[in-house]
Amino acid sequence: MDHLFWYLTGAARASGLFPLLRAAFVCGVIYEMGLPTVLARWLVSKLRTGPARGVLEPRNRHSALIVLPTLLRKPDELAGLKRAMRSVASNGYPGRLLVVACIDGREDHPTLFRQLEVWAAREPVPANVELFVVGTPVRMGKAMAMDWGVEHAKTLVATGRLARFPTLFFNMDADSTLAKSALERMAFMLTRPRWLTGTPHLIVTSNVLVSPDQSMVGLSSLLSGGRWLATLVGREYLTSISLGRTNMGFVPVTEVSGALYCTWSQVYLPAPRYARFLQSLRWIDWLKWWVGFAPPRFSEYRGAPLVEAMTGPGDDTWITWLACSGTWKGGRISFDFPRTPLHAFGRMLSAWVSRPLAFDPLAQVFTKTPTTVKGLFDQRLRWNSSRIQDIKRWSSSLAYHWPMGAAVIASTIIVVTCNAMFIAGLVLVLVHCRPSESLGVGLLAGAGYMSLRLVDSVVALFVSECPISQYVFLIGLPASGYYHLVFNTCTWILGTGRDVFGFGQRTTFVPETTARASGLSRIALAYRIRRAFLLACRAVVFGDVPWGGFWLGWQQTRWTPNGFDGWTTGVRPAPAYWPKKKPRGKTG
């Protein structure tokens, strides 16, 4: 064994990969820093006696609204939505619970929508639970559908059916089902005071597990590509969510599980207006803040809400960043910026130690995963390119809210560094290593990666007290490295490359009408440069385009239509960058 170790490390040194492996080891140590704490807390919980953890006290049994935004196009989706709503209604939440299914585009399949309405009206539910079905007239995007459900709850308050808007807000994917008492456990975590500040948490994320009916069942499952993909995703969730969301690592967690999260209604209700507020911020105000001027105050902002600006592949991240930017003041959540950079630094230190995002591994939600290579690849393209979009539209706020800004920057650096090292290692192995050296380095790296993932997966299964059906996901360990390369590293490279250097990562996640109304833009350097070149040529040849920096921007002008026009349909609106015929009155 000693000879094998020295041979492998010698091969790494001879190929020039040893510094890279050493850096990877350091990254692995940083990545695993929270693991001992997670395991220790789990062991302590097993030894603890007294009241059951996760049971809400009477004073904290707040009313809650849970919104399930979804498309409704097929009978299978209708059946899945019914299962999800039934799972929520029977989950045992002790307070009053409003369950609102929000159909994105109810007129697309009106028969299915009416069937859902009839079912919700007749479905027997506990006395404290009410089911509602609403929908947008046409497809508008997930965040718009979610807000439609919130507006329905506001209508219930305005008409006197509700005394006041529910205190807690849940968002849940419509293809998911809940483990026992998941909602109560999340509400319990949300209302717990943090040890340093003494104030409650601001948002709680769930533990997402792949639905048991997508697990391997019998020997015939070994021949199913869809089952294997679900197995690989299930094993990934064990480490990335069951452990990654514990928020005990070196860097604070900046994302929640989109399948289910819980926050205060005080966080969600001002969110559409905060989306407009973000677009009103100017960098000159930030520079003045550094020399003693007061920053812009959201509490004094009177702009109209802009729900469209919340819509996109990262809409759950959007709410997370808003929640973690808030501070408790007099029993209310304030999103005003710190008065000075010194106050911002103090908030950052406090939030880094006493983190506003909480997680309960037993607050479990079982969700579906794509079972085709294309479906899973497209999903990860959305996920891995959404961070660039979120950073761009949030940059002006993160410059003031350092608790979130520092965490987002740190986590982004880690993601970029790890992927860059992974890619560099592969390139060096292919270019500089002899076959024997490549084999040795590959064995060394593979053994380290497998060991790390095995320990993580087993600890995650213990800590989450997963049902036995989840243990089958361990058979995906041998292929986990290849899975990570294809569905995480490659999608990160492709999605980020398109969004930053290319023409943008196209997605049908949001309709173009919503994207146009959002007031947002993307970096998409290739798109900007091409458009500027065509406008410059037109200005020279025809002289009917004014010169200006707007050529490279996304500002909507006569000559630069909104950058989302034709984004997914391919239909570009007039005026074109190059006219089909010479404009009248021009001589050449």
C-alpha positions as CSV (number, residue, x, y, z in Angstrom):
1,M,0.0,0.0,0.0
2,D,2.9,2.4,0.8
3,H,4.4,1.7,-2.6
4,L,1.1,2.4,-4.3
5,F,0.8,5.7,-2.4
6,W,4.3,6.8,-3.3
7,Y,3.8,5.8,-6.9
8,L,0.6,7.9,-7.2
9,T,2.0,11.0,-5.4
10,G,5.2,10.7,-7.5
11,A,3.1,10.6,-10.7
12,A,1.3,13.8,-9.5
13,R,4.7,15.5,-8.9
14,A,6.2,14.4,-12.2
15,S,3.2,15.7,-14.1
16,G,3.1,19.1,-12.4
17,L,-0.3,18.3,-10.9
18,F,0.8,18.2,-7.2
19,P,0.2,21.9,-6.5
20,L,-3.2,21.5,-8.1
21,L,-4.0,18.5,-5.9
22,R,-2.8,20.3,-2.9
23,A,-5.1,23.2,-3.6
24,A,-7.9,20.8,-4.2
25,F,-7.2,19.3,-0.8
26,V,-7.4,22.7,0.9
27,C,-10.7,23.4,-0.9
28,G,-11.9,20.0,0.3
29,V,-11.0,20.9,3.9
30,I,-12.8,24.2,3.7
31,Y,-15.8,22.5,2.1
32,E,-16.0,19.9,4.9
33,M,-15.5,22.3,7.8
34,G,-19.1,22.1,8.9
35,L,-19.3,18.3,8.8
36,P,-18.0,17.6,12.4
37,T,-20.4,20.2,13.8
38,V,-23.3,18.7,11.9
39,L,-22.5,15.2,13.1
40,A,-21.9,16.4,16.7
41,R,-25.3,18.2,16.8
42,W,-27.0,15.1,15.5
43,L,-25.4,13.0,18.2
44,V,-26.4,15.5,20.9
45,S,-30.0,15.5,19.6
46,K,-30.1,11.7,19.9
47,L,-29.1,11.9,23.6
48,R,-31.3,14.8,24.5
49,T,-34.4,14.2,26.6
50,G,-37.3,16.5,27.1
51,P,-40.0,18.0,24.9
52,A,-40.0,16.9,21.2
53,R,-38.0,19.3,19.1
54,G,-39.9,20.9,16.3
55,V,-43.3,21.2,18.0
56,L,-44.6,24.8,18.0
57,E,-45.6,26.4,21.2
58,P,-49.1,27.9,21.2
59,R,-47.8,31.5,21.0
60,N,-45.9,30.6,17.8
61,R,-48.7,28.8,16.0
62,H,-49.0,31.6,13.5
63,S,-51.4,31.6,10.6
64,A,-49.6,30.6,7.4
65,L,-50.1,31.0,3.6
66,I,-48.5,28.3,1.3
67,V,-48.4,29.0,-2.4
68,L,-47.9,26.4,-5.0
69,P,-47.2,28.1,-8.4
70,T,-47.3,25.7,-11.4
71,L,-48.2,25.1,-15.0
72,L,-51.2,22.9,-15.7
73,R,-51.1,21.3,-19.1
74,K,-51.6,17.6,-18.7
75,P,-53.7,15.2,-16.6
76,D,-50.5,13.9,-15.0
77,E,-49.8,17.4,-13.7
78,L,-53.3,17.8,-12.4
79,A,-52.9,14.5,-10.4
80,G,-49.5,15.6,-9.1
81,L,-50.9,19.0,-8.0
82,K,-53.7,17.2,-6.1
83,R,-51.2,15.0,-4.3
84,A,-49.2,18.0,-3.3
85,M,-52.2,19.9,-2.0
86,R,-53.4,16.9,-0.1
87,S,-50.0,16.4,1.4
88,V,-49.9,20.0,2.6
89,A,-53.5,19.8,4.0
90,S,-52.8,16.6,6.0
91,N,-49.3,17.6,7.2
92,G,-50.6,18.6,10.6
93,Y,-49.7,22.3,10.8
94,P,-51.2,23.5,14.1
95,G,-52.2,27.0,13.0
96,R,-54.6,28.3,10.4
97,L,-53.3,27.3,6.9
98,L,-54.3,28.7,3.6
99,V,-53.2,26.5,0.6
100,V,-53.3,28.4,-2.7
101,A,-52.6,26.6,-6.0
102,C,-51.6,29.3,-8.6
103,I,-51.9,28.1,-12.2
104,D,-49.6,30.0,-14.5
105,G,-52.0,30.5,-17.5
106,R,-55.4,29.1,-16.5
107,E,-56.9,29.7,-19.9
108,D,-54.3,27.5,-21.7
109,H,-56.2,24.4,-20.4
110,P,-59.5,25.6,-18.9
111,T,-60.9,22.1,-18.5
112,L,-58.1,21.0,-16.2
113,F,-58.4,24.3,-14.3
114,R,-62.1,23.8,-13.7
115,Q,-61.5,20.2,-12.6
116,L,-59.0,21.4,-10.0
117,E,-61.5,24.0,-8.7
118,V,-64.2,21.4,-8.3
119,W,-61.8,19.0,-6.6
120,A,-60.5,21.7,-4.2
121,A,-64.1,22.7,-3.2
122,R,-65.0,19.1,-2.4
123,E,-61.8,17.8,-0.9
124,P,-62.2,17.0,2.9
125,V,-59.5,18.9,4.9
126,P,-58.9,19.6,8.6
127,A,-60.9,22.5,10.1
128,N,-57.9,24.8,10.2
129,V,-57.1,24.4,6.5
130,E,-58.6,26.0,3.4
131,L,-57.9,25.2,-0.2
132,F,-58.0,27.8,-3.0
133,V,-57.3,27.6,-6.7
134,V,-56.4,30.8,-8.7
135,G,-54.6,31.5,-11.9
136,T,-53.2,34.1,-14.2
137,P,-55.2,34.6,-17.4
138,V,-52.1,33.8,-19.5
139,R,-48.7,32.4,-18.8
140,M,-46.6,35.0,-17.0
141,G,-43.9,33.1,-15.1
142,K,-43.5,31.4,-11.8
143,A,-43.0,34.6,-9.7
144,M,-46.0,36.2,-11.3
145,A,-48.2,33.2,-10.5
146,M,-46.9,33.2,-7.0
147,D,-47.8,36.8,-6.5
148,W,-51.2,36.1,-8.0
149,G,-51.8,33.8,-5.0
150,V,-50.6,36.4,-2.6
151,E,-53.0,38.9,-4.1
152,H,-55.8,36.4,-3.6
153,A,-55.0,36.3,0.1
154,K,-55.0,40.1,0.2
155,T,-58.5,40.0,-1.3
156,L,-59.7,37.7,1.4
157,V,-58.5,40.2,4.0
158,A,-60.1,43.1,2.1
159,T,-63.4,41.3,2.0
160,G,-63.4,40.4,5.6
161,R,-63.0,36.7,5.2
162,L,-59.6,36.9,6.9
163,A,-58.9,39.2,9.8
164,R,-55.4,39.9,8.7
165,F,-52.8,38.6,6.2
166,P,-51.2,35.3,7.4
167,T,-48.0,35.8,9.4
168,L,-45.9,33.1,7.7
169,F,-45.3,32.5,4.0
170,F,-44.4,29.2,2.4
171,N,-43.6,28.5,-1.2
172,M,-43.7,24.9,-2.5
173,D,-43.2,23.2,-5.9
174,A,-46.4,21.6,-7.1
175,D,-44.7,18.3,-8.0
176,S,-43.6,17.7,-4.3
177,T,-45.0,16.0,-1.3
178,L,-44.1,16.5,2.4
179,A,-42.7,14.3,5.1
180,K,-44.5,14.2,8.4
181,S,-44.7,17.6,10.2
182,A,-42.4,19.3,7.7
183,L,-44.3,22.6,7.8
184,E,-44.4,22.7,11.6
185,R,-40.7,22.0,11.9
186,M,-39.9,24.8,9.5
187,A,-42.1,27.2,11.4
188,F,-40.4,26.1,14.6
189,M,-37.0,26.9,13.1
190,L,-38.1,30.2,11.8
191,T,-39.4,31.4,15.2
192,R,-36.3,30.3,17.1
193,P,-34.2,33.2,18.4
194,R,-30.6,33.3,17.1
195,W,-28.0,32.9,19.9
196,L,-26.1,36.1,19.3
197,T,-28.8,38.6,18.3
198,G,-31.8,37.1,20.1
199,T,-34.0,37.8,17.1
200,P,-35.8,35.1,15.0
201,H,-34.4,33.7,11.8
202,L,-35.5,35.3,8.6
203,I,-35.9,32.3,6.3
204,V,-35.8,28.5,6.6
205,T,-35.0,26.0,3.9
206,S,-36.2,22.4,3.6
207,N,-34.3,19.2,3.0
208,V,-35.1,18.1,-0.5
209,L,-35.0,14.4,-1.3
210,V,-35.8,12.7,-4.6
211,S,-39.3,11.1,-4.6
212,P,-39.1,7.4,-3.6
213,D,-41.1,6.3,-6.6
214,Q,-38.1,7.4,-8.8
215,S,-35.7,5.1,-6.8
216,M,-34.3,1.8,-8.0
217,V,-36.9,-0.9,-7.5
218,G,-35.9,-4.4,-8.4
219,L,-33.3,-5.6,-10.9
220,S,-35.2,-4.3,-13.9
221,S,-34.5,-0.7,-12.6
222,L,-30.8,-1.3,-13.4
223,L,-31.7,-1.3,-17.1
224,S,-33.6,2.1,-16.9
225,G,-31.6,5.2,-17.8
226,G,-34.2,7.4,-16.1
227,R,-33.8,5.5,-12.8
228,W,-30.1,5.8,-12.9
229,L,-30.3,9.6,-13.5
230,A,-32.8,9.9,-10.6
231,T,-30.3,7.8,-8.4
232,L,-27.4,10.2,-9.3
233,V,-29.6,13.2,-8.5
234,G,-30.8,11.7,-5.3
235,R,-27.2,11.0,-4.1
236,E,-26.2,14.6,-5.1
237,Y,-29.1,16.0,-3.0
238,L,-27.8,14.1,0.0
239,T,-24.6,16.1,0.1
240,S,-25.5,19.4,-1.6
241,I,-28.8,19.9,0.4
242,S,-28.9,17.6,3.4
243,L,-25.4,18.8,4.4
244,G,-24.8,21.9,2.3
245,R,-27.9,23.7,3.6
246,T,-27.0,23.2,7.3
247,N,-25.3,26.6,7.2
248,M,-22.5,25.5,9.5
249,G,-19.7,25.8,6.9
250,F,-17.1,28.5,6.5
251,V,-19.2,30.6,4.2
252,P,-22.9,31.4,5.0
253,V,-25.5,29.7,2.7
254,T,-27.0,32.1,0.3
255,E,-29.7,29.9,-1.3
256,V,-32.8,28.0,-0.2
257,S,-34.3,24.8,-1.6
258,G,-36.7,26.0,-4.2
259,A,-38.9,23.0,-3.6
260,L,-40.0,24.4,-0.2
261,Y,-39.0,27.3,1.9
262,C,-40.6,29.3,4.7
263,T,-40.2,33.0,5.6
264,W,-42.1,35.8,7.2
265,S,-44.9,37.5,5.2
266,Q,-43.1,40.7,6.1
267,V,-40.3,39.5,3.8
268,Y,-42.4,38.6,0.8
269,L,-45.0,41.4,0.8
270,P,-42.5,44.3,0.2
271,A,-40.5,42.1,-2.3
272,P,-42.2,43.4,-5.5
273,R,-41.6,47.0,-4.5
274,Y,-38.0,46.2,-3.5
275,A,-37.5,44.8,-7.0
276,R,-38.4,48.3,-8.4
277,F,-36.3,49.9,-5.7
278,L,-33.2,48.0,-6.9
279,Q,-33.6,49.6,-10.3
280,S,-33.7,53.1,-8.8
281,L,-30.4,52.8,-7.1
282,R,-27.4,54.7,-8.5
283,W,-23.8,54.0,-8.0
284,I,-23.1,57.7,-7.3
285,D,-25.3,57.3,-4.1
286,W,-23.1,54.4,-3.0
287,L,-19.9,56.5,-3.5
288,K,-21.4,59.3,-1.5
289,W,-22.3,56.9,1.2
290,W,-18.6,56.2,1.7
291,V,-18.0,59.9,2.5
292,G,-20.8,60.3,5.0
293,F,-24.0,60.9,3.0
294,A,-27.1,59.1,4.0
295,P,-27.9,56.1,1.7
296,P,-31.3,55.7,-0.1
297,R,-34.0,54.4,2.2
298,F,-36.3,51.7,1.1
299,S,-38.8,52.6,3.9
300,E,-39.2,56.0,2.2
301,Y,-39.4,54.7,-1.4
302,R,-42.9,55.1,-2.9
303,G,-42.3,53.5,-6.3
304,A,-44.9,51.0,-7.7
305,P,-44.3,47.3,-7.3
306,L,-42.5,45.5,-10.2
307,V,-43.2,41.7,-9.8
308,E,-41.8,41.0,-13.2
309,A,-38.3,41.9,-12.0
310,M,-38.5,39.0,-9.5
311,T,-39.3,36.4,-12.2
312,G,-36.6,34.2,-13.6
313,P,-34.7,30.9,-13.0
314,G,-33.4,32.3,-9.6
315,D,-36.7,33.5,-8.1
316,D,-36.2,31.5,-4.9
317,T,-32.7,32.9,-4.6
318,W,-34.2,36.4,-5.1
319,I,-36.3,35.9,-2.0
320,T,-33.4,34.4,0.0
321,W,-31.2,37.4,-0.7
322,L,-34.0,39.8,0.3
323,A,-34.7,37.9,3.5
324,C,-31.0,37.7,4.5
325,S,-30.6,41.5,3.8
326,G,-33.3,42.3,6.5
327,T,-32.8,43.2,10.1
328,W,-35.2,43.1,13.0
329,K,-36.1,46.5,14.5
330,G,-38.8,46.8,17.1
331,G,-40.5,43.5,16.1
332,R,-40.5,44.5,12.4
333,I,-38.2,43.6,9.5
334,S,-36.4,46.5,8.0
335,F,-34.6,46.5,4.6
336,D,-33.0,49.9,5.0
337,F,-29.3,50.1,4.3
338,P,-26.8,50.5,7.1
339,R,-26.1,54.2,7.9
340,T,-22.4,54.0,7.3
341,P,-19.9,51.4,5.9
342,L,-18.9,50.8,9.6
343,H,-22.4,49.8,10.4
344,A,-22.4,47.6,7.3
345,F,-19.3,45.9,8.5
346,G,-20.8,45.3,12.0
347,R,-23.9,43.7,10.4
348,M,-21.7,41.5,8.3
349,L,-19.8,40.2,11.3
350,S,-23.0,39.6,13.2
351,A,-24.7,37.7,10.3
352,W,-21.6,35.7,9.6
353,V,-21.7,34.3,13.1
354,S,-25.4,34.4,13.8
355,R,-26.8,33.4,10.5
356,P,-30.3,34.5,9.4
357,L,-31.0,31.3,7.3
358,A,-31.9,28.2,9.1
359,F,-32.3,24.5,8.1
360,D,-33.9,21.5,9.6
361,P,-32.8,18.1,8.0
362,L,-36.1,16.5,9.2
363,A,-38.2,19.2,7.4
364,Q,-38.2,17.0,4.3
365,V,-39.9,17.4,1.0
366,F,-39.9,14.7,-1.7
367,T,-39.7,16.1,-5.2
368,K,-39.5,14.9,-8.8
369,T,-36.3,15.2,-10.9
370,P,-36.0,15.1,-14.7
371,T,-35.3,11.6,-15.9
372,T,-33.8,12.3,-19.4
373,V,-30.3,13.6,-20.1
374,K,-31.7,16.6,-22.0
375,G,-34.2,17.5,-19.3
376,L,-31.7,17.3,-16.5
377,F,-29.0,19.2,-18.5
378,D,-31.5,22.0,-19.3
379,Q,-32.5,22.2,-15.7
380,R,-28.9,22.6,-14.6
381,L,-28.2,25.2,-17.3
382,R,-31.0,27.3,-15.7
383,W,-29.6,26.8,-12.2
384,N,-26.0,27.4,-13.0
385,S,-26.6,30.5,-15.1
386,S,-29.1,32.1,-12.7
387,R,-26.4,33.2,-10.3
388,I,-24.9,35.5,-12.9
389,Q,-28.3,37.1,-13.5
390,D,-29.1,37.4,-9.8
391,I,-25.7,39.0,-9.0
392,K,-26.2,41.5,-11.9
393,R,-29.7,42.6,-10.8
394,W,-28.8,42.6,-7.1
395,S,-25.3,44.2,-7.3
396,S,-26.4,47.7,-6.3
397,S,-28.1,46.4,-3.1
398,L,-25.4,43.9,-2.2
399,A,-22.9,46.8,-2.2
400,Y,-24.8,48.1,0.9
401,H,-26.0,44.9,2.5
402,W,-22.6,43.4,3.2
403,P,-23.9,40.3,5.1
404,M,-25.3,39.1,1.8
405,G,-22.8,40.8,-0.5
406,A,-19.8,39.2,1.3
407,A,-21.4,35.8,1.4
408,V,-22.4,35.9,-2.3
409,I,-18.9,37.0,-3.4
410,A,-17.2,34.3,-1.2
411,S,-19.4,31.5,-2.4
412,T,-19.1,32.6,-6.0
413,I,-15.3,32.7,-5.7
414,I,-15.4,29.1,-4.3
415,V,-17.6,27.9,-7.1
416,V,-15.4,29.5,-9.8
417,T,-12.1,28.3,-8.1
418,C,-13.3,24.7,-7.7
419,N,-14.5,24.5,-11.3
420,A,-11.4,26.2,-12.6
421,M,-9.2,23.7,-10.7
422,F,-11.2,20.8,-11.9
423,I,-11.0,21.9,-15.6
424,A,-7.3,22.8,-15.3
425,G,-6.5,19.4,-13.8
426,L,-8.3,17.6,-16.7
427,V,-6.4,19.7,-19.2
428,L,-3.0,19.1,-17.6
429,V,-3.7,15.4,-17.4
430,L,-4.6,15.2,-21.1
431,V,-1.8,17.4,-22.3
432,H,1.2,16.7,-20.1
433,C,0.8,13.2,-18.6
434,R,1.9,9.9,-20.0
435,P,-0.7,7.2,-19.9
436,S,0.8,5.6,-16.7
437,E,0.9,9.0,-15.0
438,S,-2.7,9.8,-16.0
439,L,-3.8,6.5,-14.6
440,G,-2.0,7.2,-11.3
441,V,-3.3,10.7,-10.9
442,G,-6.8,9.6,-11.9
443,L,-6.7,6.8,-9.3
444,L,-5.5,9.2,-6.6
445,A,-8.1,11.9,-7.4
446,G,-10.8,9.4,-7.8
447,A,-10.1,7.7,-4.5
448,G,-10.1,11.0,-2.7
449,Y,-13.3,12.2,-4.4
450,M,-15.1,8.9,-3.7
451,S,-14.0,8.8,-0.1
452,L,-15.2,12.4,0.4
453,R,-18.6,11.7,-1.2
454,L,-19.1,8.4,0.7
455,V,-18.5,10.0,4.1
456,D,-20.8,13.0,3.2
457,S,-23.6,10.7,1.9
458,V,-23.6,8.4,4.9
459,V,-23.5,11.3,7.3
460,A,-26.4,13.0,5.4
461,L,-28.5,9.8,5.6
462,F,-27.9,9.6,9.3
463,V,-28.5,13.3,10.1
464,S,-31.7,13.4,7.9
465,E,-33.0,10.1,9.3
466,C,-33.9,9.2,5.8
467,P,-36.3,6.4,5.0
468,I,-34.6,3.2,3.9
469,S,-35.6,3.9,0.3
470,Q,-33.1,6.8,0.2
471,Y,-30.1,4.4,0.9
472,V,-30.4,3.0,-2.6
473,F,-29.0,6.3,-3.9
474,L,-25.6,5.2,-2.6
475,I,-25.2,2.9,-5.6
476,G,-24.7,6.1,-7.7
477,L,-21.4,6.8,-5.9
478,P,-19.0,5.3,-8.6
479,A,-20.5,7.5,-11.3
480,S,-20.7,10.7,-9.1
481,G,-17.5,12.2,-10.6
482,Y,-18.7,11.8,-14.2
483,Y,-22.1,13.1,-13.2
484,H,-20.6,16.2,-11.6
485,L,-18.5,16.8,-14.7
486,V,-21.4,16.6,-17.1
487,F,-24.3,18.1,-15.2
488,N,-22.5,20.6,-12.9
489,T,-19.2,21.7,-14.4
490,C,-20.2,21.6,-18.1
491,T,-23.5,23.3,-17.5
492,W,-21.7,26.0,-15.4
493,I,-19.2,26.6,-18.2
494,L,-21.9,26.6,-20.9
495,G,-24.5,28.7,-19.0
496,T,-22.0,31.2,-17.6
497,G,-20.2,31.5,-21.0
498,R,-23.4,32.2,-22.8
499,D,-24.7,34.7,-20.3
500,V,-21.4,36.6,-20.0
501,F,-19.5,36.2,-23.2
502,G,-22.2,35.0,-25.7
503,F,-25.7,35.9,-26.7
504,G,-27.3,35.0,-23.3
505,Q,-28.6,31.7,-22.0
506,R,-31.9,31.3,-23.6
507,T,-34.7,29.8,-21.5
508,T,-38.4,29.4,-21.7
509,F,-38.7,29.6,-17.9
510,V,-40.1,33.2,-18.3
511,P,-42.3,34.4,-21.1
512,E,-40.9,37.2,-23.2
513,T,-43.7,39.6,-22.2
514,T,-42.7,39.3,-18.6
515,A,-39.0,39.6,-19.4
516,R,-39.6,42.8,-21.4
517,A,-41.6,44.3,-18.5
518,S,-39.0,43.4,-15.9
519,G,-36.6,46.3,-16.8
520,L,-33.8,43.8,-16.4
521,S,-30.9,43.0,-18.7
522,R,-28.1,40.5,-19.2
523,I,-24.4,40.9,-19.8
524,A,-24.3,39.0,-23.2
525,L,-21.2,40.7,-24.6
526,A,-21.5,39.1,-28.0
527,Y,-25.0,40.3,-28.4
528,R,-24.1,43.8,-27.4
529,I,-21.0,44.0,-29.6
530,R,-22.9,42.6,-32.6
531,R,-25.7,45.1,-32.2
532,A,-23.3,48.0,-31.7
533,F,-21.4,47.0,-34.9
534,L,-24.6,46.9,-37.0
535,L,-25.8,50.2,-35.6
536,A,-22.4,51.8,-36.3
537,C,-22.5,50.5,-39.9
538,R,-26.0,51.8,-40.3
539,A,-25.0,55.2,-38.9
540,V,-22.1,55.4,-41.5
541,V,-24.0,54.1,-44.5
542,F,-27.5,55.7,-44.0
543,G,-26.9,58.3,-41.3
544,D,-30.2,57.7,-39.7
545,V,-28.9,56.4,-36.3
546,P,-27.4,58.8,-33.8
547,W,-24.0,58.0,-32.3
548,G,-24.0,57.1,-28.6
549,G,-23.1,54.7,-25.8
550,F,-26.6,53.3,-25.9
551,W,-25.4,51.0,-28.7
552,L,-23.7,48.8,-26.2
553,G,-26.4,49.1,-23.5
554,W,-29.8,47.5,-23.1
555,Q,-31.7,50.7,-22.8
556,Q,-34.9,50.6,-24.8
557,T,-34.7,53.3,-27.5
558,R,-36.1,53.7,-31.0
559,W,-33.0,51.9,-32.4
560,T,-32.5,49.4,-29.6
561,P,-35.6,47.5,-28.8
562,N,-35.8,45.6,-25.5
563,G,-33.1,43.0,-25.4
564,F,-35.6,40.2,-24.6
565,D,-37.6,40.6,-27.8
566,G,-37.2,37.5,-29.9
567,W,-35.2,35.9,-27.0
568,T,-37.0,32.6,-27.2
569,T,-39.3,32.9,-30.2
570,G,-36.6,34.1,-32.6
571,V,-39.0,36.8,-34.0
572,R,-37.2,40.2,-33.9
573,P,-39.4,43.3,-33.9
574,A,-39.0,46.3,-36.1
575,P,-37.0,48.5,-36.4
576,A,-34.3,46.1,-37.6
577,Y,-30.6,47.0,-37.1
578,W,-30.2,47.0,-40.8
579,P,-33.1,48.3,-43.0
580,K,-34.4,46.2,-45.9
581,K,-34.3,49.3,-48.1
582,K,-32.7,52.7,-48.0
583,P,-34.6,55.2,-45.8
584,R,-36.3,58.0,-47.7
585,G,-34.4,61.2,-48.1
586,K,-31.0,59.6,-47.8
587,T,-28.7,59.6,-50.7
588,G,-26.2,57.1,-49.6
